[in-house]
Amino acid sequence: MSRHKLRLPRAVVTIGVAALVATAACAGWAFTVILSPAPGVPTNDGYSLVTAAEGDVGSHLTLNAAASWNVSPVGTNEAAGVVTTVDAQPGQLISSGDRLYSVNLRPVVAAQGAVPAYRAIAAGDSGGDVGQLQTMLAARGFYSGAADGTAGSSTVDAIMQWQQSIGVEATGEVAFGDVVFVPELPARLVLAPDVVHRGATLSGGEAAVSWLGAAPVFTLPVSEAQSQQVSTGTRVVIDDGAGDTWNAVAAGRSETATGTVVISLEAAGGADSGGAGGGDGAAAGGDAPGGGDGGAAGGDAASGDGAGGGDGASICGAHCDAVAVAGQTLFVSRVVTVEPVHGVVVPSAAVQTDASEQVVVVDAEGVVHPVTVRAEAAGQSIVTGVAAGLSIRVAASAQAPAEAHPAAPAAPAAPAEPAAPAASGAP
């Protein structure tokens, strides 16, 4: 390493390797400086000395991610009478043959099929609905024949065995209203609470069953200023509120009628995350059977593309029960605007360009050290070319107090919950 002397003012500061969080006065926004200098020790010669130290430099925003389900009607009740039990819980994963509710103590079950129930099914009947019933009976272990759409003797026998298993008279005929066919199972279904509740009187024809979609839609409502810091692919770490995190990345963006920017989020990577520990996933969102794509969460109806999320596996993996069935659920999230880099840290103000346009720092004795800047955030730089422990000059006029941080931009539309300070090191 070559050394050359420059005439520069003198001084001393020790860099504290610690994470300091500057939380905005308005709820919902925070800016993290992962490494920030300790108070300096000024001299009478116009500069201070800083001790280069091992540490991390990076920054992030703390914002609320909004998650909501894309609810679409998929099933109609055809049973007439009084609702005596409600068996399916909101958002429960329902498989073929599972009970949804009962009317006059007679169970109503879900089965998969594109053809809605429109009649009773008895011996000799044929059609798509019969094939769907045969598939359900096979899934429950009562039928082993082909789903050929014709109710022969083996189908009738299977119906009778199934009816005995659910506690109704074994007639061999499936009454109109005993089965609600939905396009896809297993699926997370929700019963319309204003239609299906204990004591409700049903006459048939009520829109009773809705699908929540393959996965919740995750979005990040931000101000215009904050959106400039969140480019496509920016990493977002979502706190699930139960001690685990989910990994996501920024995808498309749109703007609401009120000017809020809505950034859609996708799961990081290409496989389902499985939830715990923030594993990788594919995309959040998804088309509902018979419905449209997931819309933007977190504000007014968006104008533009990209805020709805795409098809695929979920950000929340197997832990999507954390997202409420109705409305939005907010999760405190860390938006990594500058990825943390580890190395030797010096104040950016100590990095100079000499007469030959070489990037340098100057030590306590006035010796010039050429350096390479690997990363910079919030007034701190990771450099190569000097070792930790070297005392480096910083002009006193450029040395900001330790408590000074960049001003916070405007708060996002969604209110934030209190977030714990980020730890030093990679998020």
Number of C-alpha atoms within 10 A of each C-alpha: 8 7 12 10 12 13 9 16 18 23 24 22 23 21 25 18 19 18 21 21 22 19 20 16 11 14 20 24 27 25 27 29 25 27 30 30 24 17 17 21 14 18 14 10 12 15 25 27 27 29 23 24 21 18 24 27 32 27 28 26 24 30 30 30 29 27 29 25 27 28 22 19 20 24 23 21 23 23 25 15 17 18 22 19 20 19 16 18 14 18 22 17 16 21 20 23 22 19 21 22 22 21 23 14 14 19 24 24 23 24 29 23 22 15 16 19 25 14 13 15 22 19 17 13 13 15 13 17 23 24 20 22 27 28 25 25 23 19 15 15 12 20 22 14 13 12 19 15 19 20 24 14 12 15 29 22 19 22 26 19 18 20 18 13 12 14 11 13 12 17 15 19 18 19 14 17 22 21 29 27 27 26 18 19 17 16 20 23 29 25 24 15 13 8 16 25 16 15 14 15 17 17 12 15 13 15 16 20 24 23 25 28 24 21 31 29 32 36 31 31 31 27 19 16 14 19 17 10 15 23 15 14 14 18 24 29 21 24 21 22 11 8 8 13 20 26 25 32 24 22 22 21 26 20 24 18 11 11 16 21 27 32 30 32 34 32 32 27 15 13 17 20 25 19 21 16 14 22 20 24 25 21 28 29 33 25 21 23 20 10 14 12 17 25 22 32 28 30 19 14 14 23 16 14 14 19 30 29 30 23 20 20 25 32 36 31 24 15 16 19 15 14 22 16 21 14 13 19 18 25 23 21 26 26 28 23 21 20 19 24 20 17 20 22 32 35 28 21 18 22 23 17 11 13 7 6 8 13 16 21 27 26 25 21 14 18 17 21 20 21 18 16 17 13 20 20 22 20 19 24 26 27 25 14 13 22 15 14 14 16 24 30 30 32 19 22 10 13 22 16 12 14 11 10 18 11 10 17 15 17 21 25 20 20 15 21 15 13 19 9 15 19 13 19 18 15 17
